[in-house]
Amino acid sequence: MPYFTESQRRAIVGDIVVLVALTVVGFATHLTLDAFGRMAVTLVASLLAWGAVAPFLDVYSPAVIDEPRAIWRVGWAWLLAAPLATFLRGAILGRDIPPVFVVVTILVNGFGLVLWRVALGWSLARRYRVGSSSTSSPR
């Protein structure tokens, strides 16, 4: 069984939560929350594509999670994963995917993932600063 650090677990769970939330929000903005099957297919396709691409671009390595300057990797990974996700969605649903759907998926989900990872990095950096200052105080 693979071992993940706490920050890796938080990144994985957070990425999943972001993709779930943005999928639900997307369907809600189109007033199609009752299309549960299409929503499930969209979500599963996004998760599968993200799961296939993200590890190969090391977005779960501690060096990327803990280093704010490496956040570009998350955006780059989603830029590659989104077309795969939309292709999978189209293949499963037996539908053509309009190019605008691919672009919107890249922009919205990419922004959500990057924003979440910035927040995670900030939280981890703050935790490290607080933890290191409390252990090094002269007492």
Steps between C-alpha positions, in 0.01 A plus 500: 500500500652834398583749767394860462600793715234710668545778243466249215179360650363852542589585139335185364182542703486872423544441127212252507281742697577780253411285200179378666399853604572653159311222323195556720527879460529459123184293483324738739584803286344321203198403713568131429559361847230243423728350230677287760627244247671763284635670811643170627659428161650850489643462849636149445661607172663799673627288788634230269677752277644685800608171656672400176682828436573655840739233635710511181553873545586451869222726628485286815870510577586690818725726292196621304254508790735687732655733242280789381720557195409152374124571491523535121525119484141470627373729225710323240372160616137615473569652158598148389234315701199708392497394134535139613212548746275653237593227250412231757173677580409520133592137439297374795197715416533438126498874430719751327664745735487863389844667507361774725426231763865394492617861536260574786600176673868592470448851633250440780634174641859610446436823688326306779781249536772767496309719746453203734868409477603860574278488810648163600855627450425810705345286775795261507753784500316666786490173691873449447576856618280466807640156578860605456464819703337318790774236516784747475380744761734521801310354788 
